[in-house]
Amino acid sequence: MPTVIPLLIMALIALSILVLVHEFGHFLVAKMVGIWPEEFGIGYPPRLFGKKFGETLYSLNALPLGGFVRLHGEDPSEKAKYPERSFSHKPPLAKALVAVAGVFMNFVFAVVVFSALYAYAGGVAKGVLVSSVLTDSPAQSAGLKEGDVIVALGGERLTLTESFLPEIELNKGKTATLIYEREENGSIKTYETEVTLPSQYSEERGLLGVGYLPESIVAPSLWQAPFTYLYYGFTKAAYLSEKIIEAFGGLIVDVVSGTKPEGLVGPVGAAGLGAEAARAGLVNLLHFTAIISINLAIINLVPFPPLDGSRLLIIIVEGVAGKKMLPRVESMIHTIGMVILLMLMLVLTAGEIPKLISAGSLSAFVESLVQ
């Protein structure tokens, strides 16, 4: 059984890779639009080692978490040595592309990881495989039997197992259309029926009244496999993005209304969740990393300095107004935003460390986070 320290190291490496992927997006698009990337750093300063290849310095730094890209003319308070190669002198569209490139790369990374995991599993989910049906349940009334595959509920195709429970919850207290497949005499037949779900959830019986397996795996043919896995990888990333945005919206509503936000995790909590994922194996760690990559993409779109969304908002405002923001004002906005974010990280960390100590184990600490 792996000890905690190696698990934490694996989790930190995974999280650092996400930051590097994000920064590589900025780096790549900056070069494409003619901006000079002065430095691409692994980790954060102070610098331990640096080597220049072409026009860019590639550095290894002392703080081994994530990385950064330093673009020429990125700091509005500094005068660019080569204006034609500087970020600040590029047209709004070029700057906007650079601003969102990191977000795009994080989403692409998640799609690639999910696609690879489908390929590793040998197929994709085609609905939900029913493993048991409770007596006198809505499922039994609808004619479901063990071995059936539910492919749609309430008009929504269940291309992802994760969408099954949310769809049931969405249709509680309603009569919904249920489509399922059944193997009969060597062939697959499709049935469509109506199912009426109760309005109250029962811990013993649930709402629909079925037991189900996590995946009903269908393997595509060899030539279809790359396209199929990429499609389902994209579908899963898009579905999770929607759910994360919904959760983030609820978090903002809580903050605005003065309610203590639930489910907010700081650096220690993120490392703990990653370590638990690593304990469960490489597949689980990759799945966790892909989900965090989507989180990172969405958070960076928030228009709060110094996040990418803030830079994008400034670019749009400048483009509409036809004039640039004063450099000292932009620098001050980014500095204030950075201070606020660092204070938030410190507050979250200060709250999580006592929890970790009192929990007595990493597993107990992670359980306290997800309750």
ZAMARGU-4260 file (C-alpha; in steps of 0.2 Angstrom, whole numbers, plus 5000, padded with zeros to 4 digits):
<rodrens>
0) 5000/5000/5000 | 5008/5017/4995 | 5012/5029/5009 | 5005/5046/5009 | 5020/5056/5003
5) 5022/5047/4986 | 5003/5049/4984 | 5004/5067/4987 | 5019/5069/4975 | 5010/5060/4962
10) 4995/5072/4964 | 5006/5087/4964 | 5014/5081/4948 | 4997/5079/4940 | 4991/5096/4945
15) 5007/5104/4939 | 5005/5096/4922 | 4988/5105/4921 | 4997/5122/4924 | 5010/5118/4911
20) 4997/5113/4898 | 4988/5129/4902 | 5004/5139/4900 | 5009/5130/4884 | 4993/5135/4876
25) 4997/5154/4879 | 5015/5150/4873 | 5010/5141/4857 | 4997/5154/4851 | 5008/5169/4856
30) 5021/5162/4844 | 5007/5159/4831 | 5002/5178/4831 | 5020/5184/4832 | 5022/5188/4850
35) 5039/5185/4858 | 5038/5172/4872 | 5053/5178/4882 | 5053/5163/4894 | 5044/5147/4897
40) 5047/5141/4915 | 5044/5125/4924 | 5040/5129/4942 | 5041/5146/4949 | 5056/5157/4953
45) 5069/5158/4959 | 5077/5151/4944 | 5088/5136/4946 | 5093/5133/4928 | 5090/5141/4911
50) 5094/5137/4893 | 5090/5147/4878 | 5083/5138/4862 | 5079/5150/4848 | 5072/5166/4855
55) 5065/5159/4871 | 5073/5155/4887 | 5067/5138/4895 | 5070/5138/4913 | 5069/5126/4928
60) 5064/5135/4944 | 5064/5131/4963 | 5046/5130/4967 | 5040/5114/4958 | 5022/5118/4955
65) 5016/5122/4938 | 5025/5134/4927 | 5023/5151/4918 | 5026/5159/4901 | 5033/5177/4901
70) 5027/5186/4885 | 5036/5202/4878 | 5026/5217/4882 | 5014/5208/4893 | 5017/5220/4908
75) 5008/5236/4903 | 5019/5246/4915 | 5035/5241/4906 | 5040/5249/4889 | 5042/5235/4875
80) 5059/5234/4867 | 5051/5227/4851 | 5034/5234/4850 | 5030/5224/4834 | 5033/5208/4844
85) 5024/5213/4860 | 5008/5208/4868 | 5002/5225/4872 | 5004/5231/4854 | 4995/5217/4845
90) 4977/5220/4839 | 4963/5214/4850 | 4959/5198/4841 | 4977/5192/4843 | 4977/5196/4861
95) 4960/5188/4864 | 4966/5172/4856 | 4982/5172/4867 | 4971/5175/4883 | 4959/5160/4880
100) 4972/5148/4873 | 4976/5141/4890 | 4958/5138/4894 | 4956/5129/4877 | 4971/5118/4880
105) 4965/5113/4897 | 4948/5108/4889 | 4957/5099/4875 | 4968/5090/4888 | 4952/5084/4897
110) 4945/5077/4880 | 4961/5068/4876 | 4962/5060/4893 | 4944/5055/4893 | 4946/5048/4875
115) 4961/5038/4881 | 4952/5031/4896 | 4938/5025/4885 | 4950/5017/4873 | 4959/5008/4888
120) 4942/5002/4894 | 4939/4995/4877 | 4923/5003/4873 | 4910/5017/4877 | 4895/5017/4888
125) 4879/5014/4878 | 4866/5018/4891 | 4864/5010/4909 | 4864/4991/4911 | 4851/4986/4924
130) 4857/4974/4936 | 4841/4972/4947 | 4823/4978/4948 | 4814/4981/4964 | 4797/4973/4966
135) 4782/4986/4965 | 4794/4999/4959 | 4791/5012/4944 | 4804/5002/4935 | 4794/4985/4937
140) 4778/4994/4932 | 4787/5001/4916 | 4792/4983/4911 | 4811/4984/4915 | 4820/4967/4918
145) 4838/4963/4924 | 4849/4964/4909 | 4840/4978/4900 | 4850/4993/4894 | 4842/5010/4898
150) 4847/5021/4883 | 4836/5037/4886 | 4825/5045/4900 | 4814/5060/4898 | 4820/5063/4881
155) 4838/5063/4885 | 4850/5050/4878 | 4861/5042/4891 | 4877/5042/4882 | 4886/5045/4899
160) 4882/5034/4915 | 4885/5050/4925 | 4870/5058/4917 | 4858/5044/4923 | 4855/5050/4941
165) 4853/5068/4937 | 4840/5064/4924 | 4831/5053/4937 | 4832/5068/4949 | 4826/5080/4935
170) 4810/5069/4932 | 4805/5065/4950 | 4786/5068/4952 | 4784/5067/4933 | 4779/5054/4920
175) 4794/5052/4908 | 4797/5043/4893 | 4809/5028/4895 | 4818/5019/4881 | 4827/5003/4884
180) 4835/4989/4874 | 4833/4970/4877 | 4841/4955/4869 | 4828/4943/4863 | 4832/4927/4853
185) 4849/4934/4848 | 4843/4951/4842 | 4842/4968/4851 | 4824/4975/4852 | 4820/4993/4858
190) 4806/4997/4869 | 4798/5014/4873 | 4786/5016/4888 | 4781/5029/4901 | 4787/5028/4919
195) 4780/5038/4933 | 4793/5043/4946 | 4788/5047/4964 | 4792/5065/4971 | 4801/5059/4986
200) 4817/5050/4986 | 4818/5034/4997 | 4835/5028/5003 | 4830/5010/5002 | 4821/5011/4985
205) 4828/5026/4976 | 4816/5034/4964 | 4816/5022/4949 | 4819/5006/4959 | 4833/4999/4949
210) 4851/4993/4953 | 4863/4997/4939 | 4881/4994/4933 | 4892/5009/4930 | 4895/5005/4912
215) 4887/4995/4898 | 4902/4994/4887 | 4900/4993/4868 | 4917/4992/4858 | 4917/5001/4841
220) 4925/4993/4826 | 4944/4997/4823 | 4941/5011/4810 | 4928/5019/4820 | 4937/5018/4837
225) 4947/5035/4836 | 4932/5045/4830 | 4921/5036/4843 | 4932/5038/4858 | 4936/5057/4853
230) 4917/5060/4852 | 4913/5052/4868 | 4928/5061/4876 | 4922/5077/4870 | 4904/5073/4876
235) 4910/5069/4893 | 4921/5085/4895 | 4906/5095/4889 | 4894/5087/4901 | 4906/5089/4916
240) 4909/5107/4910 | 4890/5111/4911 | 4889/5103/4928 | 4904/5113/4935 | 4897/5129/4928
245) 4881/5125/4937 | 4890/5122/4953 | 4901/5137/4951 | 4885/5148/4948 | 4878/5141/4964
250) 4894/5145/4974 | 4893/5163/4968 | 4875/5164/4973 | 4880/5158/4990 | 4894/5171/4992
255) 4883/5185/4986 | 4868/5180/4997 | 4880/5179/5012 | 4878/5160/5014 | 4894/5150/5018
260) 4899/5142/5002 | 4899/5123/5002 | 4912/5112/4992 | 4925/5125/4991 | 4942/5116/4991
265) 4959/5125/4994 | 4977/5119/4989 | 4978/5106/5003 | 4961/5099/4999 | 4965/5098/4981
270) 4981/5089/4984 | 4972/5077/4996 | 4959/5073/4983 | 4972/5070/4971 | 4982/5059/4983
275) 4966/5048/4986 | 4963/5047/4967 | 4982/5041/4965 | 4979/5028/4979 | 4965/5021/4968
280) 4976/5018/4954 | 4983/5027/4938 | 4966/5027/4929 | 4957/5036/4943 | 4971/5048/4945
285) 4970/5052/4926 | 4951/5054/4928 | 4953/5066/4942 | 4966/5076/4933 | 4955/5078/4918
290) 4940/5084/4929 | 4952/5097/4938 | 4958/5102/4920 | 4940/5107/4916 | 4939/5116/4933
295) 4955/5126/4929 | 4948/5131/4912 | 4931/5137/4919 | 4939/5146/4934 | 4951/5155/4922
300) 4937/5162/4912 | 4930/5171/4927 | 4933/5190/4924 | 4943/5192/4940 | 4961/5198/4939
305) 4973/5191/4936 | 4964/5177/4928 | 4962/5175/4909 | 4944/5180/4910 | 4949/5197/4917
310) 4962/5200/4903 | 4949/5195/4890 | 4937/5207/4897 | 4950/5221/4897 | 4954/5217/4879
315) 4935/5218/4874 | 4932/5234/4883 | 4947/5242/4875 | 4942/5235/4858 | 4924/5243/4860
320) 4930/5259/4867 | 4944/5261/4855 | 4957/5266/4867 | 4969/5257/4879 | 4967/5257/4898
325) 4981/5267/4907 | 4995/5255/4911 | 4997/5260/4929 | 4978/5257/4931 | 4979/5239/4923
330) 4994/5235/4934 | 4985/5240/4949 | 4970/5230/4945 | 4980/5214/4942 | 4990/5217/4958
335) 4975/5220/4969 | 4967/5204/4961 | 4982/5194/4964 | 4983/5199/4983 | 4964/5194/4985
340) 4967/5177/4977 | 4982/5174/4988 | 4973/5179/5003 | 4959/5167/4998 | 4971/5153/4996
345) 4979/5157/5013 | 4962/5157/5021 | 4957/5140/5013 | 4973/5132/5018 | 4972/5139/5036
350) 4955/5130/5037 | 4961/5114/5029 | 4977/5110/5039 | 4968/5108/5056 | 4955/5097/5047
355) 4969/5086/5040 | 4977/5085/5057 | 4961/5081/5067 | 4956/5068/5054 | 4971/5058/5058
360) 4972/5050/5040 | 4972/5056/5022 | 4956/5046/5018 | 4947/5053/5033 | 4952/5071/5028
365) 4946/5068/5010 | 4929/5061/5017 | 4927/5076/5027 | 4929/5087/5011 | 4916/5078/5001
370) 4903/5076/5014
</rodrens>
